[in-house]
Amino acid sequence: MKAKNLDKKFDNRENITEFLDLSKAKRPGQEQKRVNVDFPVWMIHRLDKEAKRLGVPRQSIIKIWIAERLQRASA
């Protein structure tokens, strides 16, 4: 399919996913990079307690709280 036809389908709000190779799709700015952070034991216990209360992994709590703080700082 020519790009012009694909653009037309997209502009008409048609589903074009059958024409895309989603296995190679990337979300800009969402690449992952591993970092190591050392926390005091008491903090790990509190993080685990909150994660269990919310039913999510510890890593999720850390990511959410840091993201919230960064958003507030940039506002």
BAFI-3210 file (N, C-alpha, C; in Angstrom, 3 decimals, decimal comma, padded with zeros to 6 digits):
// residues 75
n [1|2|3|4|5|6|7|8|9|10|11|12|13|14|15|16|17|18|19|20|21|22|23|24|25|26|27|28|29|30|31|32|33|34|35|36|37|38|39|40|41|42|43|44|45|46|47|48|49|50|51|52|53|54|55|56|57|58|59|60|61|62|63|64|65|66|67|68|69|70|71|72|73|74|75]
n.u [000,841|000,500|001,978|000,400|-002,204|-002,399|-002,159|-004,542|-006,477|-005,879|-006,430|-009,155|-009,957|-009,888|-009,177|-005,879|-004,102|-003,574|-001,778|000,564|003,724|003,761|005,535|007,894|007,383|007,872|007,694|008,370|010,645|010,029|011,757|013,471|015,760|017,955|018,526|020,328|019,417|020,063|018,289|017,383|016,687|014,310|012,837|012,393|010,730|008,480|007,797|007,177|004,973|003,095|002,935|001,846|-000,616|-001,813|-001,728|000,263|003,526|006,593|008,352|006,606|005,325|007,499|008,157|005,760|005,547|007,896|007,463|005,174|006,240|008,159|006,486|005,105|007,243|007,924|005,825]
n.v [-001,170|002,211|005,068|007,343|006,337|004,966|007,104|008,415|006,553|006,578|009,285|009,217|007,929|005,153|001,726|000,946|-000,901|-003,451|-003,013|-002,363|-003,126|-004,096|-005,312|-004,007|-001,558|001,379|003,367|006,637|008,092|006,325|004,311|001,833|001,944|000,409|000,998|001,042|001,296|001,906|001,234|001,953|-000,674|-000,317|001,291|-000,336|-002,234|-000,637|000,130|-002,384|-003,061|-001,110|-001,701|-004,264|-003,675|-002,260|-004,150|-004,442|-004,756|-003,958|-002,415|-001,047|000,756|002,392|003,495|004,873|006,758|008,245|009,264|010,835|012,757|013,965|015,085|016,990|018,607|019,723|021,290]
n.w [000,000|-000,777|000,780|000,670|000,454|002,878|004,652|004,034|004,889|007,624|008,256|007,840|010,034|009,999|010,847|010,868|011,722|010,713|008,720|009,886|011,414|014,399|016,085|016,001|016,980|018,943|021,884|022,048|024,335|026,337|026,779|028,664|031,396|033,503|036,917|039,985|043,329|046,669|049,586|052,983|055,351|056,872|055,161|052,969|054,155|054,667|052,084|051,002|052,572|051,796|049,067|049,168|050,324|048,248|046,306|044,361|042,786|044,561|043,003|041,335|043,070|043,753|041,223|040,590|042,709|042,373|039,792|040,270|042,005|040,343|038,419|039,966|040,635|038,197|037,594]
ca.u [000,000|001,251|001,862|-000,720|-003,439|-002,378|-002,479|-005,968|-007,205|-005,652|-007,174|-010,583|-010,130|-010,019|-008,205|-004,755|-003,133|-003,192|-000,707|001,720|004,498|003,784|006,642|009,010|006,902|008,495|007,111|009,466|010,789|009,588|012,765|013,820|017,161|018,042|019,353|020,360|019,255|020,113|017,348|017,487|015,770|012,998|012,133|011,959|009,567|007,329|007,433|006,527|003,666|002,218|002,733|000,911|-001,932|-002,353|-001,714|001,190|004,922|007,354|008,903|005,536|005,167|008,643|008,005|004,616|005,860|008,916|006,805|004,320|007,111|008,750|005,438|004,881|008,421|007,980|004,607]
ca.v [000,000|003,457|005,914|008,262|005,608|004,710|008,390|008,693|005,673|007,094|010,537|008,865|007,194|003,715|000,903|000,656|-001,759|-004,607|-002,595|-001,985|-004,168|-003,632|-005,921|-003,063|-000,269|001,892|004,588|007,580|008,559|005,298|003,262|001,489|001,883|-000,142|001,697|000,417|002,242|001,263|001,781|001,371|-001,802|000,160|001,832|-001,502|-002,801|000,246|000,003|-003,686|-002,995|-000,312|-002,463|-005,352|-003,066|-001,886|-005,320|-004,224|-005,006|-002,858|-001,570|-000,176|001,840|003,297|004,216|005,795|007,861|009,102|009,966|011,884|013,811|014,674|015,907|018,148|019,471|020,408|022,116]
ca.w [000,000|-000,839|001,968|000,464|000,772|004,315|005,287|003,819|005,807|008,970|008,380|007,883|011,290|009,756|011,555|009,968|012,408|009,891|007,816|010,696|012,080|015,779|016,817|015,978|017,466|020,159|022,420|022,304|025,698|027,277|026,863|030,046|031,786|034,851|037,893|041,310|044,430|047,980|050,551|054,327|055,552|057,316|054,005|052,191|054,854|054,459|050,670|050,826|053,226|050,934|047,826|049,475|050,537|046,943|045,427|043,248|043,176|045,165|041,939|040,844|044,045|043,613|039,954|040,677|043,619|041,757|038,682|040,855|042,537|039,212|037,804|040,832|040,573|036,912|037,428]
c.u [000,889|000,975|000,672|-002,047|-003,534|-002,733|-003,967|-006,823|-007,085|-006,470|-008,678|-010,931|-010,423|-008,931|-007,098|-003,758|-002,726|-002,040|000,585|002,417|004,695|004,907|007,850|008,610|007,589|007,760|008,253|009,472|010,387|010,579|013,141|015,336|017,205|018,980|019,289|020,286|019,275|019,172|017,634|016,415|014,383|012,168|011,606|010,715|008,317|006,852|006,675|005,124|002,663|001,924|001,723|-000,504|-002,611|-002,388|-000,851|002,609|005,582|007,849|007,843|005,318|006,280|008,493|006,895|004,972|006,907|008,296|005,930|005,161|007,730|007,729|005,162|006,030|008,479|006,769|004,837]
c.v [001,237|004,290|006,852|007,603|005,307|005,986|008,708|007,843|006,188|008,366|010,302|008,037|005,705|002,979|000,508|-000,319|-002,971|-004,286|-002,248|-003,212|-003,720|-004,254|-004,990|-001,687|000,099|003,149|005,534|008,046|007,533|004,142|003,045|001,520|001,443|000,714|000,938|001,506|001,451|001,995|001,193|000,291|-001,325|000,680|000,705|-002,114|-001,953|000,196|-001,301|-003,694|-002,235|-001,043|-003,584|-004,811|-002,735|-003,050|-005,146|-004,543|-003,749|-001,887|-000,604|001,013|002,872|004,131|005,259|006,994|008,800|009,904|011,101|013,061|014,626|015,559|017,161|019,131|020,265|021,297|023,553]
c.w [000,000|000,400|001,863|000,837|002,268|005,088|005,183|004,765|007,243|009,206|008,462|009,119|011,081|010,533|010,578|010,578|011,588|008,948|008,563|011,266|013,522|016,598|016,876|016,498|018,775|020,577|022,752|023,752|026,745|027,377|028,328|030,227|033,237|035,700|039,214|042,370|045,724|048,925|051,924|054,496|055,970|056,148|053,112|052,832|054,616|053,014|050,420|051,429|052,343|049,625|048,046|049,650|049,202|045,954|044,189|043,708|043,762|044,100|041,401|041,766|043,864|042,344|040,032|041,537|043,027|040,613|039,200|041,341|041,408|038,510|038,633|040,730|039,266|036,672|037,823]
res [m|k|a|k|n|l|d|k|k|f|d|n|r|e|n|i|t|e|f|l|d|l|s|k|a|k|r|p|g|q|e|q|k|r|v|n|v|d|f|p|v|w|m|i|h|r|l|d|k|e|a|k|r|l|g|v|p|r|q|s|i|i|k|i|w|i|a|e|r|l|q|r|a|s|a]
***
